[in-house]
Amino acid sequence: MLSTGGSAFRECWDGGSYCHGWSATPSRDLLVHTLGVTPAEPGYGRVRVAPRLGTLSGARGKVPTPHGPVRVDATPDRVRVTSPVPVEVLHPDGSLTHHPSGSSAVALAGPAPRKD
């Protein structure tokens, strides 16, 4: 982006307009990819949280839904979620745990085993 002379974020990483309201690619990517917050069913009747921090020591954010905000605070070994709807947490090892609405602190299972 910087090598092409841009001074603001575009619609997406690969290009697009600088003048649209959705030119917030980094913010969206933090919520969807890093914190892994997506609807687990249509209309966010249930939310899925699948944090993938990479080398980050932690990340947190708040995702608006039709039912109210979902708050996520994640570190490599745990995730805390406050949600107005039930939550499913996808762990790095591929396991899935289910949690009621409200606040949950979930220890994350280890990384997925290597398949050599």
C-alpha positions as CSV (number, residue, x, y, z in Angstrom):
1,M,0.0,0.0,0.0
2,L,2.7,2.5,0.9
3,S,4.7,1.7,-2.2
4,T,1.8,2.9,-4.4
5,G,1.6,6.2,-2.5
6,G,-1.5,5.5,-0.5
7,S,-2.1,7.6,2.6
8,A,-5.4,5.8,3.7
9,F,-6.7,2.3,3.6
10,R,-8.6,1.1,0.6
11,E,-11.7,-1.1,0.3
12,C,-9.5,-4.1,0.4
13,W,-5.8,-4.9,0.6
14,D,-5.5,-5.3,-3.2
15,G,-7.0,-2.1,-4.3
16,G,-10.3,-0.3,-4.6
17,S,-11.5,3.2,-3.7
18,Y,-10.1,5.3,-0.8
19,C,-13.5,7.1,-0.4
20,H,-15.9,4.4,0.8
21,G,-17.0,4.0,4.3
22,W,-16.0,0.3,4.3
23,S,-12.3,1.2,3.7
24,A,-11.6,-0.2,7.1
25,T,-10.0,-3.5,6.0
26,P,-7.6,-3.7,9.0
27,S,-10.5,-3.3,11.5
28,R,-12.6,-5.9,9.8
29,D,-9.6,-8.3,9.5
30,L,-8.9,-8.0,13.2
31,L,-12.5,-8.9,14.1
32,V,-13.0,-11.7,11.5
33,H,-9.6,-13.2,11.1
34,T,-7.5,-12.5,14.2
35,L,-10.3,-12.7,16.8
36,G,-12.3,-15.1,14.5
37,V,-15.8,-13.7,15.3
38,T,-18.3,-14.8,12.7
39,P,-22.0,-15.8,12.8
40,A,-22.4,-19.5,13.7
41,E,-26.0,-19.3,12.3
42,P,-27.9,-16.8,10.2
43,G,-28.5,-13.4,11.9
44,Y,-26.0,-14.1,14.7
45,G,-28.4,-16.3,16.6
46,R,-25.2,-18.0,17.8
47,V,-21.7,-16.7,17.4
48,R,-18.5,-18.5,16.6
49,V,-15.2,-17.4,18.0
50,A,-12.0,-18.8,16.5
51,P,-9.0,-16.7,17.6
52,R,-5.9,-17.0,15.5
53,L,-3.3,-14.7,17.0
54,G,-0.2,-15.8,15.2
55,T,2.7,-14.1,17.0
56,L,0.5,-11.6,18.9
57,S,0.5,-11.9,22.7
58,G,-3.1,-10.9,22.7
59,A,-6.0,-9.1,21.0
60,R,-9.4,-7.8,21.9
61,G,-12.3,-6.2,20.2
62,K,-16.1,-5.7,20.1
63,V,-18.2,-6.9,17.2
64,P,-21.7,-5.4,16.6
65,T,-24.5,-7.9,16.0
66,P,-28.3,-7.5,15.7
67,H,-28.5,-8.8,19.3
68,G,-25.9,-6.5,20.8
69,P,-22.1,-6.4,20.9
70,V,-19.9,-9.5,21.3
71,R,-16.7,-8.7,23.2
72,V,-13.6,-10.9,22.8
73,D,-10.3,-10.7,24.7
74,A,-7.9,-13.4,23.5
75,T,-4.4,-14.6,24.4
76,P,-2.7,-17.7,23.0
77,D,-3.9,-19.8,25.9
78,R,-7.4,-18.5,26.7
79,V,-10.3,-16.4,25.3
80,R,-12.8,-14.4,27.2
81,V,-16.1,-13.8,25.5
82,T,-19.1,-11.7,26.5
83,S,-22.0,-12.3,24.2
84,P,-25.8,-11.7,24.1
85,V,-26.2,-15.0,22.3
86,P,-24.7,-18.5,22.8
87,V,-21.1,-19.0,21.7
88,E,-19.1,-21.7,20.1
89,V,-15.3,-21.6,20.4
90,L,-13.2,-23.2,17.8
91,H,-9.9,-24.2,19.4
92,P,-6.6,-24.3,17.6
93,D,-6.6,-28.1,17.7
94,G,-10.0,-28.2,15.8
95,S,-12.2,-29.0,18.8
96,L,-15.4,-27.0,19.3
97,T,-16.8,-26.1,22.7
98,H,-20.3,-24.5,23.4
99,H,-21.0,-21.8,25.9
100,P,-24.2,-20.0,27.0
101,S,-24.8,-16.3,26.4
102,G,-23.2,-14.0,29.0
103,S,-19.5,-14.1,30.0
104,S,-17.2,-17.1,29.5
105,A,-13.5,-17.6,30.0
106,V,-12.3,-20.6,27.9
107,A,-8.9,-22.2,28.1
108,L,-7.8,-22.9,24.5
109,A,-6.6,-26.4,23.6
110,G,-3.1,-26.6,22.1
111,P,-2.2,-26.2,18.5
112,A,-3.4,-28.6,15.8
113,P,-1.1,-31.7,15.6
114,R,1.2,-31.7,12.6
115,K,0.4,-34.1,9.8
116,D,3.7,-35.1,8.3
